[in-house]
Amino acid sequence: MAERSDIVVRGGIATPQQLQRGIAEHVRVPGLTGFSVQSAPGKTIDQLAAAGQFRNRQISVTTIGELEDAAVALGFNVSVVPSPGRGFHCTVTTPNPLPDDFALALSQVFRQMPNPLPLS
């Protein structure tokens, strides 16, 4: 069961525009719309980055609780839903398209750091 303190990792720098470009309906789960992340209960940033096999030199890191709080502050809800994909793939549920103010609020809770295990 996911907890608010569980870590969420996204490849690249999670700017509002990067999040908006990442919004799509999941190919294998009709009706599931949002952006892709790596998240699983109890996993570390390194474990999630390794599982995601990101080529990006930077990753963006937050928690489920920080995403939820950012959404609620604007009258939205988000969930981090396990979904088919590599590693500990999840979808952060959002509207499509992602409104500018919501994209900004979500991007602001991500912290950027060097990818500890980039694929070359």
N, C-alpha and C positions, 0 to 999 in steps of 0.2 A: 504494500500500500504506500502510495506516494505521500511524502510529508512536505510541509511548507519549507523546511530547511534543506530539502534535496537540491543538489546542484544541477544547473542547466547549462550546457555548453553549445555554442553555435560557432561554426567555422567562419573566419573572417571578422571584420569589424562591423558590429551591429548598429549601423546608422539607420535613421528612419527610412531612407531610400532603400538600403539593403534589405531591410525587413519587408518593405512594401513589394520589392521585386521578388521576394521569396514566397509570397502568398500564392497558394494554389490548392486546388482540391487534390487530395491524395489519390494517386493513380489506382491503388488497390483497395481503397476504402471510400466508396461513393458517399458524398455528404460531409466528409471530414476535411475542413478547410483551415489552413493556417500555414505556419512556417516550420521547417524541420530543425530539430535540435537533438542532442544526445542527453539523456537523463535516466537515472535508475536509482532506486532507494539505496543509500549507503555507499554509492560509488564516488570516487575522488575525481578531481579535475583531470589528473593524468590518465586514469582508467577510462573516463569518458572521451578524452581527446584521442587516445589510442584506438578505442572502438570506432570512433567516427572516421578515422583514416583521412583526416583533413589535409589537403595540400597547402592550405593557407598558412602563412607565417605567423599570423595573429589569430587568436580565438577570443570569443566574447563569453563571459561567465556571469551568471546570476543565480538566483534561487527561485523555486516555484513561488514562495511567499512574496518575494519582491515583484514578480510578474503579476501575481494576483492583486497585490496592493495598488500597483500602477494602474491596472485596468479598472478596479473598483472606484478609484479616485475620479475617473472620467465617466462612470456609469456603465462600464463594460464588464464582462466576465471573461476570463481565460481559464483554460484547463491545459494541463500537460498530459497528453494522451499517448500511451504506447501505440506505435503503428509500425506496419511492415517497413523494413529497411535495414541497413547495415548497423551492426553494433547494438547500442541501446537506443535505437531510433524512436523518437517521439514527435508528435505534432503539437505545437502551441496553437490552440484554437483561436481564430480571429475572424472578423468579417472579411469578405472579399468584395471590393477593395478595402484595404486597411486605411481608415481615415488618417489624415496628417497628424492631428493632435494625439491620437492613440499610438501611432508609429513613433512619434517623438517621446512620449511617456515610456513606452516599452524600451526604446533604445537607451534611455537614460539610466535604466537599472542594470544594464550590462556593463561590466568592467572588462577592458581589453587587457590581454597579456600575451606574451610570446607563446606560440604553440609548443608545448614541451616535446611533442613527437610528430613533427611534420613529415608527411610523405614527400619523397623527392621526385 
